Amino acid sequence: MTADGLKKKLLPMSETMFYILSSLRQERHGYGIMLHVKEITQGRIVLGAGTIYQTLQKLERDRLIRPTREIDRKKQYLITGLGEELLREEARRIIALSKLAEELL
């Protein structure tokens, strides 16, 4: 699928996907992502194993992340250039939404 096709398919992205992609700007395995998301959301979002691994499969299939290595049966992942591009585009959308929300308050 082309980058434009992926944008149409994945944007706007779910909050879960946004946090997972954001977490993978640094190499992490599934459980490490779960801990990182819990930490950066101050416990507001706690990802379950099913959610994380299903999302990782989808992101890998769409070439937004790539496996880097396996340590003690834990597969490590990292965001790809295409994943970074979509993450930045989603961040711009969220910022625009946030500005509108501030005006409403």
C-alpha positions as CSV (number, residue, x, y, z in Angstrom):
1,M,0.0,0.0,0.0
2,T,1.2,3.5,-0.8
3,A,2.0,6.1,1.9
4,D,-1.1,8.1,0.8
5,G,-3.2,4.9,1.1
6,L,-1.9,4.3,4.6
7,K,-2.7,7.9,5.6
8,K,-6.3,7.4,4.5
9,K,-6.5,4.1,6.2
10,L,-4.8,5.0,9.5
11,L,-5.5,8.7,10.0
12,P,-6.9,9.9,12.3
13,M,-5.1,7.3,14.4
14,S,-6.4,5.8,17.6
15,E,-4.9,7.0,20.9
16,T,-3.4,3.6,21.5
17,M,-1.7,3.5,18.1
18,F,-0.4,7.0,18.7
19,Y,1.2,6.1,22.1
20,I,2.7,2.8,20.7
21,L,4.3,4.6,17.7
22,S,5.5,7.4,20.0
23,S,7.0,4.8,22.3
24,L,8.9,3.2,19.5
25,R,11.0,6.2,18.7
26,Q,13.2,4.2,21.1
27,E,13.8,0.5,20.7
28,R,11.4,-1.4,22.9
29,H,9.6,-4.8,23.2
30,G,5.9,-5.2,23.8
31,Y,6.1,-5.2,27.6
32,G,8.4,-2.3,27.6
33,I,5.9,-0.4,25.5
34,M,3.1,-1.2,27.9
35,L,5.2,0.1,30.8
36,H,6.2,3.3,28.9
37,V,2.6,4.1,27.9
38,K,1.5,3.6,31.5
39,E,4.3,5.9,32.7
40,I,3.8,8.8,30.2
41,T,0.0,8.8,30.7
42,Q,0.4,8.6,34.4
43,G,-1.6,5.4,34.6
44,R,-4.5,6.8,32.6
45,I,-3.9,4.2,29.8
46,V,-2.9,0.7,30.7
47,L,-2.5,-1.5,27.6
48,G,-3.3,-5.2,27.7
49,A,-1.2,-7.8,26.1
50,G,-3.8,-8.6,23.5
51,T,-4.1,-5.0,22.4
52,I,-0.4,-4.3,22.3
53,Y,0.5,-7.4,20.3
54,Q,-2.4,-7.0,17.9
55,T,-1.4,-3.4,17.2
56,L,2.2,-4.3,16.8
57,Q,1.3,-6.9,14.2
58,K,-0.8,-4.3,12.3
59,L,1.9,-1.6,12.5
60,E,4.6,-4.1,11.3
61,R,2.4,-5.3,8.4
62,D,1.8,-1.6,7.4
63,R,5.6,-1.0,7.6
64,L,5.3,1.7,10.3
65,I,7.5,-0.3,12.7
66,R,10.2,-2.9,12.2
67,P,11.6,-5.6,14.4
68,T,15.2,-5.0,15.3
69,R,16.3,-8.0,17.3
70,E,15.1,-10.6,19.8
71,I,16.4,-10.8,23.3
72,D,15.3,-13.7,25.6
73,R,12.3,-14.3,23.2
74,K,11.3,-10.6,23.4
75,K,11.1,-9.1,20.0
76,Q,12.3,-5.5,19.9
77,Y,10.7,-2.9,17.6
78,L,11.6,0.5,16.2
79,I,9.5,3.1,14.3
80,T,10.3,3.4,10.6
81,G,10.6,6.6,8.5
82,L,7.0,6.0,7.3
83,G,5.8,5.5,10.8
84,E,7.5,8.8,11.9
85,E,5.8,10.6,9.0
86,L,2.4,9.4,10.0
87,L,3.1,10.1,13.7
88,R,4.1,13.7,12.9
89,E,1.0,14.2,10.8
90,E,-1.2,12.9,13.6
91,A,0.6,15.2,16.1
92,R,-0.2,18.2,13.8
93,R,-3.8,17.2,13.8
94,I,-3.9,16.8,17.6
95,I,-2.3,20.3,18.0
96,A,-4.9,21.9,15.7
97,L,-7.7,20.1,17.7
98,S,-6.1,21.3,21.0
99,K,-6.0,24.9,19.8
100,L,-9.7,24.7,18.9
101,A,-10.5,23.2,22.3
102,E,-8.7,26.0,24.1
103,E,-10.8,28.5,22.2
104,L,-13.9,26.8,23.4
105,L,-12.8,27.1,27.0
